[in-house]
Amino acid sequence: MTPEVAMQYALLIYTEPGYHEALSDAEREQAYADYFALADDPRYGIGAQLQPVETATTVRMVDGRRLTTDGPFADTKEVLGGLCLIEAADLEEALDLAARIPAVRLGAAVEVRPLVKC
């Protein structure tokens, strides 16, 4: 029997701006503890919380010239607040890991997207 090859997935965490600041101290401490527990999972690669959306700059090329715009590409209610790279046997396992992200239970959405193998 051939061992199953793990796929890599990006877990893109979308939150409402300021959600983290609205947490109570107890909720914030529990969320940090849960993130650290997730980081200890051997399927977890890297993760990072992003700076607030106000610090974003979007880059486009227009007529061969770089055009930059303050802020994110799209004006939406939720913003990309962080990301994790994981390895999972299949989409179902990746979804299970995504459900463990503390932001999910606090109202965030996590987009699970497979990475292209190079």
N, C-alpha and C positions, 0 to 999 in steps of 0.2 A: 504494500500500500504506500503510495506517495504521500509524504507529509504535505499538509496544506500550506501554501505560501501566503504570508500575510500581505495585505494591501495597506498602502498608506492613505490616510484620510486627513483632511483639514477640517477642524471643528471651528467654525466661525461664529463667534458669540455676539449677538445683536441685543443691545439694551437701550432703554430710554436714557437720554442724557440725564446725569445726576442721580441715577438710581442708587449707585454705591453710597453716595453721601446721605441718602434718605434712610439707610439701614440703621437700626439701633446698634449699640455697641455689641450686644450679645449676638445679633444676626451677623454682624461683620466678622466677629471672632469665629463663629461657626463656619461661615463661608470660607475664611482663610484656612481653617483646619481641614475642611473638605477639599479645598484646592491642593493643599499639601499632601493629603491622602491620595488624591488622584495622581499627583506627580510621582508618588512612590510605586504606582502600578507599572510593571515592566513594559506594557504596551504603549505607555505614554512617552512621547519623544520630547518635544519642547512646548512651552506655552508662554504667552506674554499678554499682559494687560496693556492696552494702548493708552496713550495720553488722551485728554479730552478732545472731542471733535473740533473744537475751536483751534487746535494746534495743527490741523490737517492742511495740506496744500495739495491740490490736484494739478497734474501736469498733462498737457495735450500738445500735439504738434499740429500747427495750422500753417499751411503754405510753407512747410519746411522750417518753421520757426517755433521755438518752445514758447508755449503760453501757459502761465501758471494762474491758478485761481485759489483764493483763500477758501478753506473749508473742504468738505467732502464733495465727491462727484454728484451725488443726488441729495436733494433736500427731502428727508424722510423723518418719520417719527422716531424710528429706532436707528441707531448707529452701530457700526462695527466697533466693539469695545475691547475685543481680545481674540486670541486664536490659540489653538492647540494643534500640534501634529501628532498623530497616533498611528500605530500599526494594529490592524485587526484582521481576523481571518476572513470576514465578510461584512457586508453592510449592516446586518443585524447586530453583530458584535460592536461595530462602530456606533450604532444608534444607542446601544446599552451604555457605552462609555459617555456619549454625549449627554444622556439623561442624568449622569452623575455630576455634571458641571453645576455647581451651586447656583449660578445665575439663572438656570432653568427653573428651579423651584421658586426663585424670586421674581419670576415673570418674564425673563428673557427668552429669546429664541436662539437656537443653535442650528446653523446650516451645516450639514455634513456633506462634504464633497470629496470624492476620490481624487488622488493626485495622479498625474500622468506619469507613467514609468518612462524613464529616460534610458 
